[in-house]
Amino acid sequence: MLRTAMIAVVLGLWAGPGAEARAQESIGDFFFFERADPTSGEDRGSITTLADENYVSGAGGLTFRCSKDGFEMVVTATYLGRDPTTTVRYAFGDEEPTAASWNLRSTGMAAVAPADVREAFLGRAASEASVVVHVSDFQLRSHTYTFNLGGLEEGLSRLTCR
């Protein structure tokens, strides 16, 4: 119950008003949310998992979603700032982290992966059990989240924009 409530908070950080979830289903470590744009009816489904280290309400979520801009990979975090971008690094296992500049949402609490980063991530994630993500904030502090990836492939198959 608490995990579901935390996911609702994470979703609220970037979903905003409008696209209300019609259904929710647990898929491994992820939750699938079925929703549609209230105006166009277009699919706005998403899958979300919370970080093992979710100490702050709303922080540490990994989401793949259908948006008006297409398929997105979003990491929610604590307040990151008002700059248009932030540095995000991720690593599978003991490998060196891959770093890139991700766009920040206007709330300053979520970062969206560039398409090439998202696809490289997904290319590796299918064969991995977890990933460690480091997100830098406006004070150059790094926030670290570990996401378990069980159910990712099945969850992604439920997204019509994928």
SULDA-V271657 format. One record per backbone hydrogen bond with DSSP energy under -1.0 kcal/mol. NH is the residue of the N-H (numbers start at 1). CO is the residue of the C=O. Records with the same first field share a line. If there is no record, write none. Layout:
BEGIN
NH: CO / CO
END
This chain:
BEGIN
5: 1
6: 2
7: 3
8: 4
9: 5
10: 6
11: 7
12: 8
13: 9
14: 11
15: 11
20: 18
22: 34
23: 34
25: 32
27: 30
29: 150
30: 27
31: 48
32: 25
33: 46
34: 23
37: 42
41: 37
44: 35
46: 33
47: 64
48: 31
49: 62
51: 60
52: 146
55: 53
59: 56
60: 76
61: 76
62: 49
63: 74
64: 47
65: 72
66: 45
67: 70
70: 67
72: 65
74: 63
75: 111
76: 61
77: 109
80: 108
86: 102
88: 100
89: 134
90: 98
91: 132
95: 92
98: 90
100: 88
102: 86
103: 112
104: 84
105: 110
108: 105
111: 75
112: 103
113: 73
118: 114
119: 115
120: 116
121: 117
122: 118
123: 119
124: 120
125: 121
126: 122
127: 124
128: 125
131: 147
132: 91
133: 145
134: 89
135: 143
136: 87
137: 141
140: 137
143: 135
145: 133
147: 131
149: 129
152: 149
155: 151
156: 152
157: 153
158: 155
159: 156
162: 159
END
